[in-house]
Amino acid sequence: MRDLKHSILQSLENPAAEWLLQPLEPRTDRQNQALLMLKPECFQGSEATVSGVVEIVLHGLAKFGAQVSGALALEGPVLERLGTIDRHYRQASEFSRGASRLIGVEDLTRMKALWGMEGECPVLGGHEWMALNPDLTPEALDAAWFAKGPKKVRSGFYTVPFESQGRPCLLVNGFYPGQARHFTAPGRRVVLMLLHSDLPWRVLRREMLGDTYPEKALPGSIRRNLLERREALGVARVDITSNYVHLSAGPFEGAGELVNFFRGLEQASFHLEESRLAIFWREAGQDLSRLSELLDGEPWTPGGVPQDLFGATEELDARSAAFYVAQREGQGASR
């Protein structure tokens, strides 16, 4: 881990669009495979701050025996050019960029009921609103959006009453232009790591990484340590909107994220057929093309009922998840 920390800090001194920190080794005998990402907030402080943050993260990985089997530093414009962040936050992005045409009668009725509104009211996604109001920055929209107290309609879909060009509207996912820019703006960077572990996903997520809300994270977890040491590190905040580290929530999400984030890069690549999930998927008697479709966003409808594939397989080990989904598909081998 010490060599990796040195490489990360060295990449900051000699910025490049892509910087290979450690060659990818996708093949492994370990059960689980995930993407771990150091978010842009990890690299927005002084040299001492960045060094301290990276040290806490890498110490947390070593403490739980997680194996880093490849790492790459990327500048924000690369993520923008490849569309990586929009794919990562697919549903939030789609509503931000096209709520006016995507929102149906049922959703519109629910949105109005949430806010006690009647009559006609145009619906705009965050990016649509920005196009009509170009004088406001994504950061300013983000602040105004959260000040209104957004309400959840359903997964990936939030709304507040707002104004556009002096007229009332219902704004959908007004946070997303700022969220996307946080990752993709010039001067922003992330570090991507291929992580291997035999620990259960529940342990990786809850005990190693810590809760999405750092104040709820277990003592000794990465996010809790960042929160408790924020003053010594010199960081302004550690909270739900700035929690520094992302980790895949389960094996299907992990395989999808690894393919998405390493797709199209010159310095490193990750192919689905190399993943641990693909190995178990084939053992379950399934075709790799079907796995690729599911990870690319093809709706999962076992028994004709739409379900959240990533949510249904969160915290399952790779083999268990592969056989579970295969059985639900109605074609898989039994365990």
Short mmCIF file of the C-alpha atoms (twelve columns), coordinates in Angstrom:
data_MODEL
# 
_entry.id   MODEL 
# 
loop_
_atom_site.group_PDB 
_atom_site.id 
_atom_site.type_symbol 
_atom_site.label_atom_id 
_atom_site.label_alt_id 
_atom_site.label_comp_id 
_atom_site.label_asym_id 
_atom_site.label_seq_id 
_atom_site.Cartn_x 
_atom_site.Cartn_y 
_atom_site.Cartn_z 
_atom_site.pdbx_PDB_model_num 
ATOM 1   C CA . MET A 1   0.000   0.000   0.000   1 
ATOM 2   C CA . ARG A 2   2.920   2.320   0.635   1 
ATOM 3   C CA . ASP A 3   4.005   2.139   -3.006  1 
ATOM 4   C CA . LEU A 4   0.454   2.844   -4.135  1 
ATOM 5   C CA . LYS A 5   0.212   5.912   -1.911  1 
ATOM 6   C CA . HIS A 6   3.504   7.190   -3.354  1 
ATOM 7   C CA . SER A 7   2.196   6.661   -6.905  1 
ATOM 8   C CA . ILE A 8   -1.063  8.509   -6.149  1 
ATOM 9   C CA . LEU A 9   0.773   11.518  -4.711  1 
ATOM 10  C CA . GLN A 10  3.261   11.464  -7.577  1 
ATOM 11  C CA . SER A 11  0.401   11.563  -10.094 1 
ATOM 12  C CA . LEU A 12  -0.764  14.844  -8.526  1 
ATOM 13  C CA . GLU A 13  2.634   16.418  -9.099  1 
ATOM 14  C CA . ASN A 14  2.698   15.352  -12.745 1 
ATOM 15  C CA . PRO A 15  -0.940  15.492  -13.875 1 
ATOM 16  C CA . ALA A 16  -1.996  13.506  -16.910 1 
ATOM 17  C CA . ALA A 17  -5.398  12.599  -18.342 1 
ATOM 18  C CA . GLU A 18  -4.715  8.960   -17.434 1 
ATOM 19  C CA . TRP A 19  -2.033  7.778   -15.044 1 
ATOM 20  C CA . LEU A 20  -1.579  4.047   -14.519 1 
ATOM 21  C CA . LEU A 21  -0.727  3.645   -10.855 1 
ATOM 22  C CA . GLN A 22  -0.704  -0.155  -10.794 1 
ATOM 23  C CA . PRO A 23  -1.369  -2.597  -13.672 1 
ATOM 24  C CA . LEU A 24  -4.766  -4.312  -13.610 1 
ATOM 25  C CA . GLU A 25  -4.810  -8.014  -12.720 1 
ATOM 26  C CA . PRO A 26  -8.475  -8.985  -13.132 1 
ATOM 27  C CA . ARG A 27  -8.027  -12.728 -12.687 1 
ATOM 28  C CA . THR A 28  -8.202  -13.858 -9.068  1 
ATOM 29  C CA . ASP A 29  -9.208  -16.786 -6.870  1 
ATOM 30  C CA . ARG A 30  -10.831 -14.439 -4.364  1 
ATOM 31  C CA . GLN A 31  -14.596 -14.517 -4.188  1 
ATOM 32  C CA . ASN A 32  -15.494 -10.860 -4.632  1 
ATOM 33  C CA . GLN A 33  -14.467 -8.157  -7.071  1 
ATOM 34  C CA . ALA A 34  -15.403 -4.504  -6.752  1 
ATOM 35  C CA . LEU A 35  -14.654 -0.982  -7.853  1 
ATOM 36  C CA . LEU A 36  -13.294 1.302   -5.170  1 
ATOM 37  C CA . MET A 37  -13.120 4.962   -6.157  1 
ATOM 38  C CA . LEU A 38  -11.419 7.852   -4.418  1 
ATOM 39  C CA . LYS A 39  -13.766 10.722  -5.257  1 
ATOM 40  C CA . PRO A 40  -12.672 14.230  -6.317  1 
ATOM 41  C CA . GLU A 41  -12.965 15.606  -2.772  1 
ATOM 42  C CA . CYS A 42  -9.985  13.417  -1.843  1 
ATOM 43  C CA . PHE A 43  -7.746  15.652  -3.954  1 
ATOM 44  C CA . GLN A 44  -9.048  19.173  -3.260  1 
ATOM 45  C CA . GLY A 45  -6.973  20.107  -0.235  1 
ATOM 46  C CA . SER A 46  -3.342  20.812  0.535   1 
ATOM 47  C CA . GLU A 47  -0.632  18.236  -0.087  1 
ATOM 48  C CA . ALA A 48  -0.718  17.282  3.598   1 
ATOM 49  C CA . THR A 49  -4.513  16.926  3.501   1 
ATOM 50  C CA . VAL A 50  -4.483  14.707  0.427   1 
ATOM 51  C CA . SER A 51  -1.687  12.591  1.888   1 
ATOM 52  C CA . GLY A 52  -3.640  12.132  5.129   1 
ATOM 53  C CA . VAL A 53  -6.873  11.192  3.356   1 
ATOM 54  C CA . VAL A 54  -5.138  8.665   1.092   1 
ATOM 55  C CA . GLU A 55  -3.340  7.177   4.108   1 
ATOM 56  C CA . ILE A 56  -6.624  6.607   5.967   1 
ATOM 57  C CA . VAL A 57  -8.231  4.939   2.945   1 
ATOM 58  C CA . LEU A 58  -5.311  2.638   2.189   1 
ATOM 59  C CA . HIS A 59  -4.872  1.761   5.872   1 
ATOM 60  C CA . GLY A 60  -8.539  0.769   5.980   1 
ATOM 61  C CA . LEU A 61  -8.117  -1.533  2.985   1 
ATOM 62  C CA . ALA A 62  -5.017  -3.150  4.476   1 
ATOM 63  C CA . LYS A 63  -6.712  -3.603  7.853   1 
ATOM 64  C CA . PHE A 64  -9.392  -5.764  6.226   1 
ATOM 65  C CA . GLY A 65  -7.009  -7.578  3.902   1 
ATOM 66  C CA . ALA A 66  -8.546  -6.154  0.728   1 
ATOM 67  C CA . GLN A 67  -6.260  -6.659  -2.251  1 
ATOM 68  C CA . VAL A 68  -5.759  -3.792  -4.694  1 
ATOM 69  C CA . SER A 69  -5.220  -5.505  -8.052  1 
ATOM 70  C CA . GLY A 70  -4.831  -2.422  -10.204 1 
ATOM 71  C CA . ALA A 71  -5.272  1.331   -9.934  1 
ATOM 72  C CA . LEU A 72  -5.619  4.283   -12.294 1 
ATOM 73  C CA . ALA A 73  -5.850  8.047   -11.829 1 
ATOM 74  C CA . LEU A 74  -8.183  9.906   -14.198 1 
ATOM 75  C CA . GLU A 75  -8.837  13.591  -14.774 1 
ATOM 76  C CA . GLY A 76  -12.441 14.803  -14.873 1 
ATOM 77  C CA . PRO A 77  -12.651 15.631  -18.605 1 
ATOM 78  C CA . VAL A 78  -11.887 11.982  -19.442 1 
ATOM 79  C CA . LEU A 79  -14.985 10.934  -17.486 1 
ATOM 80  C CA . GLU A 80  -16.964 13.628  -19.319 1 
ATOM 81  C CA . ARG A 81  -15.729 12.559  -22.757 1 
ATOM 82  C CA . LEU A 82  -16.507 8.892   -22.161 1 
ATOM 83  C CA . GLY A 83  -19.904 9.514   -20.502 1 
ATOM 84  C CA . THR A 84  -18.799 7.443   -17.508 1 
ATOM 85  C CA . ILE A 85  -20.564 9.447   -14.807 1 
ATOM 86  C CA . ASP A 86  -23.851 9.642   -16.705 1 
ATOM 87  C CA . ARG A 87  -23.817 5.845   -17.042 1 
ATOM 88  C CA . HIS A 88  -22.839 5.429   -13.376 1 
ATOM 89  C CA . TYR A 89  -25.773 7.586   -12.243 1 
ATOM 90  C CA . ARG A 90  -27.946 6.427   -15.150 1 
ATOM 91  C CA . GLN A 91  -31.409 7.077   -13.771 1 
ATOM 92  C CA . ALA A 92  -30.538 10.364  -12.075 1 
ATOM 93  C CA . SER A 93  -28.873 11.532  -15.295 1 
ATOM 94  C CA . GLU A 94  -31.772 10.528  -17.542 1 
ATOM 95  C CA . PHE A 95  -34.299 12.451  -15.449 1 
ATOM 96  C CA . SER A 96  -31.996 15.476  -15.170 1 
ATOM 97  C CA . ARG A 97  -31.524 15.601  -18.918 1 
ATOM 98  C CA . GLY A 98  -35.043 14.711  -20.024 1 
ATOM 99  C CA . ALA A 99  -37.671 14.908  -17.263 1 
ATOM 100 C CA . SER A 100 -39.966 17.047  -19.418 1 
ATOM 101 C CA . ARG A 101 -40.486 14.138  -21.834 1 
ATOM 102 C CA . LEU A 102 -40.001 11.199  -19.432 1 
ATOM 103 C CA . ILE A 103 -42.473 12.080  -16.659 1 
ATOM 104 C CA . GLY A 104 -45.835 10.394  -17.204 1 
ATOM 105 C CA . VAL A 105 -49.248 11.195  -15.788 1 
ATOM 106 C CA . GLU A 106 -48.896 8.884   -12.783 1 
ATOM 107 C CA . ASP A 107 -45.552 10.376  -11.711 1 
ATOM 108 C CA . LEU A 108 -46.781 13.919  -12.309 1 
ATOM 109 C CA . THR A 109 -49.846 13.287  -10.150 1 
ATOM 110 C CA . ARG A 110 -47.653 11.954  -7.355  1 
ATOM 111 C CA . MET A 111 -45.276 14.929  -7.619  1 
ATOM 112 C CA . LYS A 112 -48.147 17.400  -7.291  1 
ATOM 113 C CA . ALA A 113 -49.585 15.473  -4.352  1 
ATOM 114 C CA . LEU A 114 -46.235 15.587  -2.550  1 
ATOM 115 C CA . TRP A 115 -46.291 19.383  -2.677  1 
ATOM 116 C CA . GLY A 116 -50.050 20.023  -2.573  1 
ATOM 117 C CA . MET A 117 -50.029 21.596  -6.031  1 
ATOM 118 C CA . GLU A 118 -52.906 21.851  -8.502  1 
ATOM 119 C CA . GLY A 119 -53.318 22.908  -12.106 1 
ATOM 120 C CA . GLU A 120 -50.795 22.867  -14.907 1 
ATOM 121 C CA . CYS A 121 -47.139 23.080  -14.004 1 
ATOM 122 C CA . PRO A 122 -44.236 22.368  -16.361 1 
ATOM 123 C CA . VAL A 123 -41.702 19.734  -15.363 1 
ATOM 124 C CA . LEU A 124 -37.981 20.291  -15.965 1 
ATOM 125 C CA . GLY A 125 -34.933 18.182  -15.201 1 
ATOM 126 C CA . GLY A 126 -31.842 19.810  -13.715 1 
ATOM 127 C CA . HIS A 127 -29.937 19.973  -17.006 1 
ATOM 128 C CA . GLU A 128 -33.049 21.188  -18.823 1 
ATOM 129 C CA . TRP A 129 -33.447 23.941  -16.240 1 
ATOM 130 C CA . MET A 130 -29.789 24.946  -16.646 1 
ATOM 131 C CA . ALA A 131 -30.244 25.265  -20.426 1 
ATOM 132 C CA . LEU A 132 -33.091 27.733  -19.884 1 
ATOM 133 C CA . ASN A 133 -31.297 29.617  -17.093 1 
ATOM 134 C CA . PRO A 134 -27.632 29.710  -18.129 1 
ATOM 135 C CA . ASP A 135 -26.693 32.555  -15.787 1 
ATOM 136 C CA . LEU A 136 -26.859 30.261  -12.745 1 
ATOM 137 C CA . THR A 137 -24.020 27.833  -12.096 1 
ATOM 138 C CA . PRO A 138 -24.582 24.154  -11.279 1 
ATOM 139 C CA . GLU A 139 -23.214 24.855  -7.798  1 
ATOM 140 C CA . ALA A 140 -25.746 27.656  -7.232  1 
ATOM 141 C CA . LEU A 141 -28.585 25.469  -8.475  1 
ATOM 142 C CA . ASP A 142 -27.413 22.693  -6.158  1 
ATOM 143 C CA . ALA A 143 -27.547 25.013  -3.136  1 
ATOM 144 C CA . ALA A 144 -31.003 26.331  -4.057  1 
ATOM 145 C CA . TRP A 145 -32.252 22.813  -4.700  1 
ATOM 146 C CA . PHE A 146 -31.250 21.453  -1.292  1 
ATOM 147 C CA . ALA A 147 -32.553 24.594  0.445   1 
ATOM 148 C CA . LYS A 148 -36.020 23.709  -0.880  1 
ATOM 149 C CA . GLY A 149 -35.943 20.288  0.807   1 
ATOM 150 C CA . PRO A 150 -36.390 17.881  -2.131  1 
ATOM 151 C CA . LYS A 151 -38.753 14.938  -1.792  1 
ATOM 152 C CA . LYS A 152 -38.276 11.450  -3.226  1 
ATOM 153 C CA . VAL A 153 -40.779 10.266  -5.822  1 
ATOM 154 C CA . ARG A 154 -38.999 6.943   -6.366  1 
ATOM 155 C CA . SER A 155 -35.472 5.608   -6.772  1 
ATOM 156 C CA . GLY A 156 -33.249 8.087   -8.600  1 
ATOM 157 C CA . PHE A 157 -36.109 10.585  -8.908  1 
ATOM 158 C CA . TYR A 158 -36.445 13.628  -6.597  1 
ATOM 159 C CA . THR A 159 -38.390 16.853  -6.986  1 
ATOM 160 C CA . VAL A 160 -39.026 20.342  -5.585  1 
ATOM 161 C CA . PRO A 161 -41.296 23.239  -6.613  1 
ATOM 162 C CA . PHE A 162 -39.110 25.810  -8.362  1 
ATOM 163 C CA . GLU A 163 -39.127 28.670  -10.852 1 
ATOM 164 C CA . SER A 164 -37.803 28.958  -14.378 1 
ATOM 165 C CA . GLN A 165 -37.624 32.351  -16.051 1 
ATOM 166 C CA . GLY A 166 -39.990 33.727  -13.424 1 
ATOM 167 C CA . ARG A 167 -42.602 30.991  -13.849 1 
ATOM 168 C CA . PRO A 168 -43.358 28.117  -11.441 1 
ATOM 169 C CA . CYS A 169 -42.269 24.603  -12.362 1 
ATOM 170 C CA . LEU A 170 -41.520 21.254  -10.804 1 
ATOM 171 C CA . LEU A 171 -37.782 20.642  -10.870 1 
ATOM 172 C CA . VAL A 172 -36.523 17.053  -11.057 1 
ATOM 173 C CA . ASN A 173 -33.022 16.038  -9.921  1 
ATOM 174 C CA . GLY A 174 -31.759 19.592  -9.664  1 
ATOM 175 C CA . PHE A 175 -28.742 18.237  -7.793  1 
ATOM 176 C CA . TYR A 176 -27.414 16.314  -10.770 1 
ATOM 177 C CA . PRO A 177 -25.752 19.078  -12.850 1 
ATOM 178 C CA . GLY A 178 -23.611 19.932  -9.822  1 
ATOM 179 C CA . GLN A 179 -22.956 16.277  -9.018  1 
ATOM 180 C CA . ALA A 180 -21.830 15.517  -12.566 1 
ATOM 181 C CA . ARG A 181 -19.631 18.607  -12.700 1 
ATOM 182 C CA . HIS A 182 -18.029 17.655  -9.384  1 
ATOM 183 C CA . PHE A 183 -16.598 14.600  -11.138 1 
ATOM 184 C CA . THR A 184 -15.998 15.892  -14.663 1 
ATOM 185 C CA . ALA A 185 -14.857 19.530  -14.440 1 
ATOM 186 C CA . PRO A 186 -11.286 20.442  -15.461 1 
ATOM 187 C CA . GLY A 187 -8.964  20.078  -12.479 1 
ATOM 188 C CA . ARG A 188 -11.045 17.308  -10.914 1 
ATOM 189 C CA . ARG A 189 -9.675  13.778  -10.635 1 
ATOM 190 C CA . VAL A 190 -10.532 10.357  -9.297  1 
ATOM 191 C CA . VAL A 191 -8.525  7.243   -8.509  1 
ATOM 192 C CA . LEU A 192 -10.069 3.929   -9.562  1 
ATOM 193 C CA . MET A 193 -9.037  0.679   -7.901  1 
ATOM 194 C CA . LEU A 194 -9.821  -2.927  -8.739  1 
ATOM 195 C CA . LEU A 195 -10.451 -4.584  -5.380  1 
ATOM 196 C CA . HIS A 196 -10.428 -8.306  -4.558  1 
ATOM 197 C CA . SER A 197 -11.553 -9.851  -1.273  1 
ATOM 198 C CA . ASP A 198 -12.913 -13.024 0.281   1 
ATOM 199 C CA . LEU A 199 -14.744 -11.059 2.964   1 
ATOM 200 C CA . PRO A 200 -18.549 -10.879 2.766   1 
ATOM 201 C CA . TRP A 201 -19.904 -7.773  1.056   1 
ATOM 202 C CA . ARG A 202 -21.668 -6.812  4.276   1 
ATOM 203 C CA . VAL A 203 -18.290 -6.606  6.038   1 
ATOM 204 C CA . LEU A 204 -16.694 -4.701  3.154   1 
ATOM 205 C CA . ARG A 205 -19.482 -2.144  3.054   1 
ATOM 206 C CA . ARG A 206 -20.380 -1.699  6.695   1 
ATOM 207 C CA . GLU A 207 -17.191 -2.420  8.603   1 
ATOM 208 C CA . MET A 208 -14.465 -1.494  6.132   1 
ATOM 209 C CA . LEU A 209 -16.039 1.404   4.174   1 
ATOM 210 C CA . GLY A 210 -18.770 2.634   6.518   1 
ATOM 211 C CA . ASP A 211 -22.266 4.039   6.064   1 
ATOM 212 C CA . THR A 212 -23.109 6.524   3.291   1 
ATOM 213 C CA . TYR A 213 -23.778 8.969   6.140   1 
ATOM 214 C CA . PRO A 214 -20.335 9.099   7.822   1 
ATOM 215 C CA . GLU A 215 -21.841 10.052  11.187  1 
ATOM 216 C CA . LYS A 216 -23.678 6.700   11.130  1 
ATOM 217 C CA . ALA A 217 -20.613 4.713   10.066  1 
ATOM 218 C CA . LEU A 218 -19.184 2.083   12.409  1 
ATOM 219 C CA . PRO A 219 -16.127 3.069   14.470  1 
ATOM 220 C CA . GLY A 220 -12.930 2.069   12.694  1 
ATOM 221 C CA . SER A 221 -14.455 2.232   9.222   1 
ATOM 222 C CA . ILE A 222 -12.855 4.426   6.552   1 
ATOM 223 C CA . ARG A 223 -15.639 7.011   6.448   1 
ATOM 224 C CA . ARG A 224 -15.897 7.198   10.243  1 
ATOM 225 C CA . ASN A 225 -12.134 7.694   10.537  1 
ATOM 226 C CA . LEU A 226 -12.262 10.490  7.961   1 
ATOM 227 C CA . LEU A 227 -15.090 12.151  9.893   1 
ATOM 228 C CA . GLU A 228 -13.384 11.885  13.275  1 
ATOM 229 C CA . ARG A 229 -10.071 13.192  11.914  1 
ATOM 230 C CA . ARG A 230 -11.458 15.912  9.656   1 
ATOM 231 C CA . GLU A 231 -10.055 18.782  11.730  1 
ATOM 232 C CA . ALA A 232 -6.582  17.269  11.888  1 
ATOM 233 C CA . LEU A 233 -6.759  16.567  8.150   1 
ATOM 234 C CA . GLY A 234 -7.895  20.121  7.417   1 
ATOM 235 C CA . VAL A 235 -11.033 19.173  5.468   1 
ATOM 236 C CA . ALA A 236 -14.137 21.330  5.576   1 
ATOM 237 C CA . ARG A 237 -16.689 18.558  5.853   1 
ATOM 238 C CA . VAL A 238 -17.255 14.831  5.739   1 
ATOM 239 C CA . ASP A 239 -20.950 14.108  5.148   1 
ATOM 240 C CA . ILE A 240 -23.468 12.484  2.809   1 
ATOM 241 C CA . THR A 241 -22.554 14.833  -0.058  1 
ATOM 242 C CA . SER A 242 -18.808 14.559  0.546   1 
ATOM 243 C CA . ASN A 243 -17.974 11.073  1.817   1 
ATOM 244 C CA . TYR A 244 -14.736 10.604  -0.146  1 
ATOM 245 C CA . VAL A 245 -14.893 6.935   -1.142  1 
ATOM 246 C CA . HIS A 246 -17.213 4.800   -3.252  1 
ATOM 247 C CA . LEU A 247 -17.364 0.996   -3.137  1 
ATOM 248 C CA . SER A 248 -19.565 -1.260  -5.239  1 
ATOM 249 C CA . ALA A 249 -22.523 -2.525  -3.205  1 
ATOM 250 C CA . GLY A 250 -22.599 -6.062  -4.568  1 
ATOM 251 C CA . PRO A 251 -21.202 -8.366  -7.252  1 
ATOM 252 C CA . PHE A 252 -23.543 -7.352  -10.090 1 
ATOM 253 C CA . GLU A 253 -23.022 -3.665  -9.382  1 
ATOM 254 C CA . GLY A 254 -19.295 -4.326  -9.013  1 
ATOM 255 C CA . ALA A 255 -18.934 -6.020  -12.393 1 
ATOM 256 C CA . GLY A 256 -21.008 -3.313  -14.067 1 
ATOM 257 C CA . GLU A 257 -19.005 -0.508  -12.490 1 
ATOM 258 C CA . LEU A 258 -15.649 -2.054  -13.362 1 
ATOM 259 C CA . VAL A 259 -16.662 -2.395  -17.000 1 
ATOM 260 C CA . ASN A 260 -18.136 1.116   -17.057 1 
ATOM 261 C CA . PHE A 261 -15.258 2.978   -15.413 1 
ATOM 262 C CA . PHE A 262 -12.453 1.218   -17.261 1 
ATOM 263 C CA . ARG A 263 -14.274 1.285   -20.618 1 
ATOM 264 C CA . GLY A 264 -12.470 3.150   -23.384 1 
ATOM 265 C CA . LEU A 265 -9.321  3.932   -21.398 1 
ATOM 266 C CA . GLU A 266 -5.896  3.807   -23.010 1 
ATOM 267 C CA . GLN A 267 -3.911  2.834   -19.917 1 
ATOM 268 C CA . ALA A 268 -6.112  0.037   -18.554 1 
ATOM 269 C CA . SER A 269 -9.123  -2.048  -19.466 1 
ATOM 270 C CA . PHE A 270 -11.457 -4.473  -17.746 1 
ATOM 271 C CA . HIS A 271 -13.455 -7.016  -19.728 1 
ATOM 272 C CA . LEU A 272 -16.625 -8.601  -18.422 1 
ATOM 273 C CA . GLU A 273 -15.538 -12.134 -19.333 1 
ATOM 274 C CA . GLU A 274 -12.574 -11.767 -16.942 1 
ATOM 275 C CA . SER A 275 -14.762 -10.981 -13.946 1 
ATOM 276 C CA . ARG A 276 -15.450 -13.379 -11.097 1 
ATOM 277 C CA . LEU A 277 -19.168 -12.839 -11.640 1 
ATOM 278 C CA . ALA A 278 -18.904 -13.981 -15.267 1 
ATOM 279 C CA . ILE A 279 -17.146 -17.179 -14.193 1 
ATOM 280 C CA . PHE A 280 -19.940 -18.069 -11.780 1 
ATOM 281 C CA . TRP A 281 -22.594 -16.923 -14.268 1 
ATOM 282 C CA . ARG A 282 -21.315 -19.424 -16.807 1 
ATOM 283 C CA . GLU A 283 -21.187 -22.110 -14.104 1 
ATOM 284 C CA . ALA A 284 -24.889 -21.413 -13.571 1 
ATOM 285 C CA . GLY A 285 -25.521 -22.273 -17.219 1 
ATOM 286 C CA . GLN A 286 -26.047 -18.700 -18.436 1 
ATOM 287 C CA . ASP A 287 -24.923 -16.921 -21.572 1 
ATOM 288 C CA . LEU A 288 -22.477 -14.045 -21.159 1 
ATOM 289 C CA . SER A 289 -24.454 -11.862 -23.563 1 
ATOM 290 C CA . ARG A 290 -27.402 -11.931 -21.137 1 
ATOM 291 C CA . LEU A 291 -25.168 -10.801 -18.277 1 
ATOM 292 C CA . SER A 292 -23.865 -7.969  -20.445 1 
ATOM 293 C CA . GLU A 293 -27.432 -6.867  -21.230 1 
ATOM 294 C CA . LEU A 294 -28.387 -6.813  -17.559 1 
ATOM 295 C CA . LEU A 295 -25.312 -4.815  -16.561 1 
ATOM 296 C CA . ASP A 296 -25.955 -2.342  -19.392 1 
ATOM 297 C CA . GLY A 297 -29.381 -1.546  -17.962 1 
ATOM 298 C CA . GLU A 298 -31.663 -4.111  -19.586 1 
ATOM 299 C CA . PRO A 299 -34.705 -4.382  -17.257 1 
ATOM 300 C CA . TRP A 300 -34.668 -7.459  -15.026 1 
ATOM 301 C CA . THR A 301 -38.189 -8.872  -14.915 1 
ATOM 302 C CA . PRO A 302 -38.179 -12.336 -13.311 1 
ATOM 303 C CA . GLY A 303 -41.666 -13.793 -13.567 1 
ATOM 304 C CA . GLY A 304 -42.713 -10.708 -15.502 1 
ATOM 305 C CA . VAL A 305 -42.255 -8.430  -12.484 1 
ATOM 306 C CA . PRO A 306 -39.657 -5.599  -12.790 1 
ATOM 307 C CA . GLN A 307 -37.058 -5.724  -10.015 1 
ATOM 308 C CA . ASP A 308 -33.925 -3.847  -9.022  1 
ATOM 309 C CA . LEU A 309 -31.112 -6.231  -9.961  1 
ATOM 310 C CA . PHE A 310 -28.393 -4.411  -8.024  1 
ATOM 311 C CA . GLY A 311 -30.577 -4.002  -4.964  1 
ATOM 312 C CA . ALA A 312 -31.636 -7.661  -5.010  1 
ATOM 313 C CA . THR A 313 -28.002 -8.827  -5.049  1 
ATOM 314 C CA . GLU A 314 -26.486 -6.329  -2.624  1 
ATOM 315 C CA . GLU A 315 -24.188 -7.945  -0.063  1 
ATOM 316 C CA . LEU A 316 -24.408 -11.394 -1.692  1 
ATOM 317 C CA . ASP A 317 -21.138 -13.068 -2.595  1 
ATOM 318 C CA . ALA A 318 -20.456 -13.401 -6.308  1 
ATOM 319 C CA . ARG A 319 -21.300 -17.093 -6.638  1 
ATOM 320 C CA . SER A 320 -24.485 -16.820 -4.576  1 
ATOM 321 C CA . ALA A 321 -25.588 -13.778 -6.566  1 
ATOM 322 C CA . ALA A 322 -24.911 -15.410 -9.939  1 
ATOM 323 C CA . PHE A 323 -26.870 -18.561 -9.097  1 
ATOM 324 C CA . TYR A 324 -29.692 -16.591 -7.472  1 
ATOM 325 C CA . VAL A 325 -30.245 -14.429 -10.547 1 
ATOM 326 C CA . ALA A 326 -29.823 -17.414 -12.876 1 
ATOM 327 C CA . GLN A 327 -32.520 -19.308 -10.998 1 
ATOM 328 C CA . ARG A 328 -34.820 -16.297 -11.132 1 
ATOM 329 C CA . GLU A 329 -34.212 -16.127 -14.858 1 
ATOM 330 C CA . GLY A 330 -35.696 -19.611 -14.969 1 
ATOM 331 C CA . GLN A 331 -32.747 -21.196 -16.766 1 
ATOM 332 C CA . GLY A 332 -30.010 -21.630 -14.169 1 
ATOM 333 C CA . ALA A 333 -28.532 -24.720 -12.648 1 
ATOM 334 C CA . SER A 334 -29.395 -25.449 -9.047  1 
ATOM 335 C CA . ARG A 335 -26.846 -24.939 -6.319  1 
# 
